[in-house]
């Protein structure tokens, strides 16, 4: 049951600026954010243990959390044509009353030892949106006014989030921006820019494989665990009479997934105000965006040979297989826009615009499962990766009351 969550946020901050030399200054700041969550519902979500175990809002893993942020910034404009700044901030978020989901008991699995193993991982994989997190941000920016007409600017951002006891381990990004501008006068200006974003997130989990062996002499079983731990072979059970049903834990290893987003953007913008006609202002925009999403997997899984394993001669053999990486998800977008404003008089203006956009993409999540029943236990969408063109024409009449 998804219960509605009420949120109350309290935030306060303090900043201080200090100019210690001509055209140089330092800024220091601190901010605290407190969040209180409650729920009006009483849904039967999985029970939890801890501070919130006996309340009605079972769906809330955390009622209270706080986040402290420290930041420092240095600004410099010692040279009249060159300005720049460097800033760094770090924030820590902590859940004050996290409630761990109730663990499994020995009655829910074949073996109490396996329950302990599962709970040792189940209890520490917290919900990432309330898990303890440390966030670092570093920003560099500079602008150089080369002359009265040309200016060059740039910026570089580094961001990193590190989580504690969550399936989402880390999320980080690097962002680069470059900008070259030309402005002859109020009638003509041109701006070109390039940006690159590289974002990556890492997810981890546990792969725990277990086999329950039957009891009795007629059900003698054994399994052979091959191809893992450097090719070592592990025997679990053999041709003996089991008086109770044992459980064989074949694997307990981590899997992981690294997903990246790499985006290149090129663009140019031009403004022509009254250049062709004193009453006509034109603006032209052209942009090209190329995005790629590589997804890399680590870990693996075990595959059985399907044998019954009722005798030493026909063991159940489990072989370890490492995962393959997914195909890159790609997209290419080009967009062109032109807008013109024609001033009839001081009160009346006609605006006409045209936009063209073209998208080409390739996404295995769509293309691999075009047939809705192509894969057992998976309902495909029946759709392919979007590829389309858009043409838009617009016109408007603007009247300004004096």
C-alpha positions as CSV (number, residue, x, y, z in Angstrom):
1,X,0.0,0.0,0.0
2,X,1.3,3.4,-1.0
3,X,0.4,5.8,1.8
4,X,0.5,9.6,1.2
5,X,3.6,11.1,2.9
6,X,3.5,14.5,4.6
7,X,6.7,16.5,4.6
8,X,7.8,19.4,6.7
9,X,11.1,21.0,5.8
10,X,13.0,23.5,7.9
11,X,16.0,25.2,6.4
12,X,18.3,27.9,7.7
13,X,21.7,29.2,6.6
14,X,24.4,31.8,7.3
15,X,26.8,33.4,4.9
16,X,29.8,35.7,5.3
17,X,31.8,37.6,2.7
18,X,35.3,38.9,3.3
19,X,37.2,41.1,0.8
20,X,40.8,40.7,1.9
21,X,42.4,42.5,-1.1
22,X,41.5,44.6,-4.1
23,X,39.1,42.6,-6.4
24,X,39.5,39.5,-4.2
25,X,36.9,38.1,-1.8
26,X,36.1,34.9,0.0
27,X,32.6,33.7,0.9
28,X,31.9,31.1,3.6
29,X,28.5,29.5,4.3
30,X,26.7,26.9,6.3
31,X,23.2,25.5,5.8
32,X,21.1,23.0,7.7
33,X,18.0,21.3,6.3
34,X,15.7,19.2,8.6
35,X,13.0,17.1,7.1
36,X,10.1,15.5,9.1
37,X,7.9,12.9,7.4
38,X,4.6,11.5,8.6
39,X,1.9,9.5,7.0
40,X,-1.9,9.6,7.5
41,X,-2.3,6.0,6.2
42,X,-2.1,2.7,7.8
43,X,-1.2,0.5,4.9
44,X,0.2,-3.0,5.4
45,X,3.6,-2.6,4.0
46,X,6.5,-5.0,5.1
47,X,7.0,-4.5,8.8
48,X,10.1,-2.8,10.2
49,X,12.1,-2.9,13.3
50,X,13.5,0.1,15.1
51,X,12.1,3.5,16.1
52,X,9.1,3.4,13.7
53,X,8.2,-0.2,14.1
54,X,5.0,0.3,16.0
55,X,3.5,3.3,14.2
56,X,0.9,3.1,11.5
57,X,3.0,4.6,8.7
58,X,5.0,1.4,8.0
59,X,6.0,2.6,4.6
60,X,8.4,5.2,6.0
61,X,11.9,4.0,6.5
62,X,13.0,7.4,8.0
63,X,10.8,9.9,9.8
64,X,13.5,12.5,10.5
65,X,16.6,13.4,8.5
66,X,19.1,16.3,8.5
67,X,21.6,17.6,6.0
68,X,24.4,19.9,6.8
69,X,26.2,21.8,4.0
70,X,29.5,23.8,4.2
71,X,30.7,25.9,1.3
72,X,33.6,28.2,0.5
73,X,34.0,30.4,-2.6
74,X,37.0,32.5,-3.8
75,X,36.4,35.3,-6.4
76,X,39.2,37.1,-8.2
77,X,39.1,40.0,-10.7
78,X,42.6,41.4,-10.3
79,X,42.8,41.8,-14.1
80,X,40.1,44.0,-15.5
81,X,39.6,41.7,-18.5
82,X,39.7,38.4,-16.6
83,X,37.4,37.3,-13.8
84,X,37.1,33.9,-12.1
85,X,35.8,32.0,-9.2
86,X,36.4,28.7,-7.4
87,X,33.8,27.2,-5.1
88,X,33.6,23.9,-3.1
89,X,30.8,22.5,-0.9
90,X,30.3,19.4,1.0
91,X,27.0,18.2,2.5
92,X,26.2,15.2,4.7
93,X,22.7,13.7,5.0
94,X,21.8,11.4,7.9
95,X,18.7,9.6,8.7
96,X,18.1,10.0,12.4
97,X,15.7,7.1,12.9
98,X,16.1,4.6,10.1
99,X,14.1,1.4,10.6
100,X,15.5,-1.7,9.1
101,X,12.9,-4.1,7.4
102,X,12.2,-7.1,9.6
103,X,14.5,-9.9,8.7
104,X,13.7,-13.4,7.6
105,X,13.4,-16.2,10.1
106,X,14.6,-19.8,9.9
107,X,11.0,-21.0,9.2
108,X,11.0,-19.1,5.9
109,X,14.0,-20.8,4.4
110,X,15.5,-24.3,4.6
111,X,18.2,-23.4,7.0
112,X,18.7,-20.9,9.8
113,X,22.3,-20.3,8.7
114,X,21.0,-19.1,5.3
115,X,18.5,-16.8,7.0
116,X,21.4,-15.2,8.9
117,X,23.3,-14.8,5.6
118,X,20.4,-13.2,3.8
119,X,19.6,-10.9,6.7
120,X,23.2,-9.7,6.9
121,X,22.7,-8.2,3.4
122,X,19.0,-7.5,3.4
123,X,19.3,-5.3,6.5
124,X,22.0,-3.0,5.2
125,X,20.6,-2.2,1.7
126,X,18.8,0.9,2.6
127,X,16.5,3.0,0.4
128,X,18.8,5.3,-1.4
129,X,16.6,8.4,-1.2
130,X,16.9,8.4,2.6
131,X,20.2,6.6,3.0
132,X,23.1,8.4,4.6
133,X,24.9,10.3,1.9
134,X,28.0,12.6,1.5
135,X,27.9,15.0,-1.4
136,X,30.9,17.0,-2.8
137,X,30.7,19.8,-5.4
138,X,33.6,21.6,-7.0
139,X,33.0,24.4,-9.5
140,X,35.6,26.4,-11.5
141,X,34.5,29.4,-13.7
142,X,36.4,32.1,-15.7
143,X,35.6,34.7,-18.2
144,X,38.0,36.6,-20.4
145,X,37.0,39.8,-22.2
146,X,39.4,39.8,-25.1
147,X,38.3,43.2,-26.5
148,X,35.2,45.2,-26.9
149,X,33.6,42.6,-29.2
150,X,34.9,39.2,-28.2
151,X,34.6,37.3,-24.9
152,X,35.5,33.8,-23.9
153,X,34.1,31.9,-20.9
154,X,34.4,28.5,-19.4
155,X,33.4,26.4,-16.5
156,X,34.1,23.0,-15.0
157,X,31.9,21.2,-12.4
158,X,32.7,18.1,-10.4
159,X,29.9,16.4,-8.4
160,X,30.0,13.2,-6.4
161,X,27.4,11.5,-4.2
162,X,28.5,8.6,-2.0
163,X,25.9,6.5,-0.2
164,X,26.2,4.3,2.9
165,X,24.5,1.0,3.1
166,X,22.5,1.4,-0.1
167,X,22.2,-0.5,-3.4
168,X,23.1,2.8,-5.1
169,X,26.8,3.2,-4.1
170,X,27.9,6.3,-5.9
171,X,26.7,8.9,-8.4
172,X,29.1,11.4,-9.9
173,X,29.3,13.8,-12.8
174,X,31.8,16.0,-14.7
175,X,30.4,19.0,-16.6
176,X,32.5,21.1,-19.0
177,X,31.1,24.4,-20.5
178,X,32.8,26.6,-23.1
179,X,31.3,29.8,-24.5
180,X,32.6,32.2,-27.2
181,X,30.6,35.4,-27.8
182,X,30.8,38.2,-30.4
183,X,28.9,41.4,-30.0
184,X,29.5,44.1,-32.5
185,X,26.7,46.4,-31.3
186,X,23.1,46.3,-30.3
187,X,22.2,45.1,-33.8
188,X,24.4,42.0,-34.1
189,X,25.6,39.4,-31.6
190,X,26.6,35.8,-32.0
191,X,27.2,33.2,-29.3
192,X,28.7,29.8,-29.8
193,X,28.9,27.2,-27.0
194,X,29.9,23.6,-26.3
195,X,29.2,21.5,-23.3
196,X,30.1,18.0,-22.2
197,X,28.4,16.0,-19.4
198,X,29.7,12.7,-18.1
199,X,27.5,11.2,-15.4
200,X,27.9,7.7,-13.9
201,X,26.1,5.8,-11.2
202,X,27.0,2.5,-9.6
203,X,24.5,-0.1,-8.3
204,X,25.5,-3.2,-6.3
205,X,23.6,-6.2,-4.9
206,X,24.2,-9.7,-3.7
207,X,23.7,-13.0,-5.6
208,X,22.9,-15.8,-3.1
209,X,22.1,-19.2,-4.7
210,X,21.0,-22.1,-2.5
211,X,19.7,-25.7,-3.2
212,X,17.6,-27.8,-0.8
213,X,18.6,-31.4,-0.8
214,X,16.0,-34.1,-0.3
215,X,16.0,-36.5,2.6
216,X,16.1,-40.3,2.6
217,X,18.3,-42.9,0.9
218,X,16.2,-42.9,-2.2
219,X,16.8,-39.2,-2.7
220,X,20.6,-39.1,-2.3
221,X,21.7,-35.9,-4.0
222,X,24.9,-34.1,-4.6
223,X,25.8,-30.9,-6.5
224,X,29.0,-29.8,-8.1
225,X,29.7,-26.1,-8.2
226,X,32.2,-25.4,-11.0
227,X,33.7,-22.4,-12.8
228,X,33.7,-20.0,-9.9
229,X,36.5,-18.9,-7.5
230,X,39.2,-19.5,-10.0
231,X,37.6,-22.7,-11.4
232,X,37.5,-24.4,-8.0
233,X,35.0,-27.2,-7.6
234,X,32.8,-27.2,-4.5
235,X,30.9,-30.3,-3.3
236,X,27.7,-29.8,-1.4
237,X,26.3,-33.1,-0.1
238,X,27.2,-36.6,-1.3
239,X,25.7,-40.1,-1.4
240,X,24.7,-40.2,2.3
241,X,21.4,-40.7,4.0
242,X,20.1,-37.3,5.1
243,X,17.9,-37.5,8.2
244,X,16.9,-33.8,7.8
245,X,16.7,-31.6,4.7
246,X,19.9,-29.6,4.4
247,X,20.5,-26.5,2.4
248,X,23.5,-25.9,0.2
249,X,24.5,-22.3,-0.3
250,X,26.3,-22.3,-3.6
251,X,27.2,-18.7,-4.1
252,X,27.4,-15.5,-2.1
253,X,29.0,-12.9,-4.3
254,X,28.4,-9.3,-5.4
255,X,27.0,-8.1,-8.7
256,X,27.2,-4.5,-9.9
257,X,26.1,-2.2,-12.7
258,X,27.7,1.0,-13.9
259,X,25.5,3.2,-16.0
260,X,26.9,6.3,-17.7
261,X,25.4,9.2,-19.6
262,X,27.8,11.0,-21.9
263,X,26.3,14.0,-23.7
264,X,27.9,16.4,-26.2
265,X,26.1,19.6,-27.1
266,X,27.1,22.1,-29.7
267,X,25.2,25.3,-30.4
268,X,25.2,28.7,-32.0
269,X,22.8,31.6,-31.4
270,X,22.6,34.8,-33.5
271,X,20.6,38.0,-33.0
272,X,20.0,40.5,-35.7
273,X,18.1,43.5,-34.4
274,X,17.1,45.9,-37.1
275,X,20.0,44.8,-39.2
276,X,18.0,43.9,-42.3
277,X,15.0,46.2,-41.6
278,X,14.8,48.8,-38.8
279,X,11.5,47.2,-37.7
280,X,12.6,43.6,-37.9
281,X,14.4,41.6,-35.2
282,X,15.6,38.1,-36.0
283,X,16.9,35.4,-33.7
284,X,18.4,32.1,-35.0
285,X,19.3,29.1,-32.9
286,X,21.1,25.9,-34.1
287,X,21.9,23.0,-31.7
288,X,23.3,19.5,-32.1
289,X,23.2,17.0,-29.2
290,X,24.8,13.6,-29.2
291,X,24.2,11.3,-26.2
292,X,25.5,7.9,-25.3
293,X,24.6,5.6,-22.4
294,X,27.1,2.7,-21.8
295,X,25.9,0.2,-19.2
296,X,28.5,-2.2,-17.8
297,X,27.7,-5.2,-15.6
298,X,29.8,-7.2,-13.2
299,X,29.2,-10.3,-11.1
300,X,27.4,-13.1,-12.7
301,X,25.0,-16.0,-12.2
302,X,25.0,-19.8,-11.9
303,X,23.4,-22.1,-14.4
304,X,22.4,-25.7,-13.7
305,X,22.8,-28.6,-16.2
306,X,19.4,-29.7,-15.2
307,X,20.4,-33.2,-14.0
308,X,18.4,-34.8,-11.3
309,X,21.5,-35.3,-9.1
310,X,20.1,-38.4,-7.4
311,X,23.4,-40.3,-7.6
312,X,27.1,-39.6,-7.7
313,X,27.2,-40.4,-11.4
314,X,24.6,-37.7,-12.2
315,X,25.4,-34.7,-10.1
316,X,23.8,-31.3,-10.5
317,X,26.5,-29.1,-11.9
318,X,26.3,-25.4,-11.5
319,X,28.5,-23.3,-13.8
320,X,29.3,-19.6,-13.2
321,X,28.8,-17.2,-16.1
322,X,30.0,-13.6,-16.1
323,X,27.6,-11.1,-17.6
324,X,28.0,-9.3,-20.9
325,X,27.7,-5.5,-21.1
326,X,24.6,-4.0,-22.6
327,X,24.7,-2.3,-26.0
328,X,25.1,1.5,-25.8
329,X,22.0,3.5,-25.9
330,X,22.5,6.4,-28.3
331,X,20.6,9.4,-29.5
332,X,21.3,12.3,-31.9
333,X,19.3,15.4,-32.0
334,X,19.5,18.4,-34.3
335,X,17.3,21.5,-33.7
336,X,17.0,24.6,-35.8
337,X,14.8,27.6,-34.7
338,X,14.3,31.0,-36.3
339,X,12.0,33.7,-34.8
340,X,11.2,37.1,-36.3
341,X,9.5,40.1,-34.6
342,X,8.2,42.8,-36.9
343,X,7.1,46.0,-35.2
344,X,4.3,47.7,-37.0
345,X,4.3,50.6,-34.6
346,X,4.9,51.2,-30.9
347,X,1.9,49.2,-29.9
348,X,1.7,46.4,-32.5
349,X,4.1,43.6,-33.3
350,X,3.8,40.5,-35.4
351,X,5.9,37.4,-34.4
352,X,6.5,34.5,-36.8
353,X,8.6,31.5,-36.0
354,X,9.7,28.2,-37.5
355,X,11.3,25.2,-35.7
356,X,12.7,21.9,-37.1
357,X,13.9,19.1,-34.9
358,X,15.2,15.6,-35.9
359,X,15.8,12.8,-33.4
360,X,17.6,9.5,-34.2
361,X,18.0,6.9,-31.4
362,X,18.9,3.3,-30.7
363,X,17.8,1.7,-27.5
364,X,18.0,-2.1,-26.9
365,X,15.4,-1.9,-24.2
366,X,12.9,-1.2,-27.0
367,X,14.4,-2.8,-30.0
368,X,15.2,-6.2,-28.4
369,X,11.6,-6.8,-27.5
370,X,9.5,-5.5,-30.3
371,X,7.4,-8.6,-30.2
372,X,5.3,-8.3,-27.0
373,X,5.7,-12.0,-26.3
374,X,9.3,-12.4,-27.5
375,X,10.6,-13.3,-24.0
376,X,9.1,-15.5,-21.4
377,X,7.7,-13.6,-18.4
378,X,8.4,-10.3,-20.0
379,X,5.7,-8.2,-21.8
380,X,7.4,-6.1,-24.4
381,X,6.1,-2.7,-25.4
382,X,5.8,-3.5,-29.1
383,X,7.6,-0.2,-29.8
384,X,10.9,0.6,-31.4
385,X,13.4,3.3,-30.5
386,X,12.0,6.8,-31.4
387,X,13.1,8.3,-34.7
388,X,11.2,11.2,-36.0
389,X,11.2,14.7,-37.5
390,X,9.2,17.7,-36.3
391,X,8.3,20.9,-38.2
392,X,6.6,23.7,-36.3
393,X,5.3,27.0,-37.7
394,X,3.8,29.7,-35.4
395,X,2.5,33.2,-35.7
396,X,1.2,35.6,-33.2
397,X,-0.1,39.2,-33.0
398,X,1.0,41.3,-30.0
399,X,-0.7,44.4,-28.9
400,X,0.9,46.5,-26.1
401,X,-1.5,48.9,-24.3
402,X,0.1,52.3,-23.7
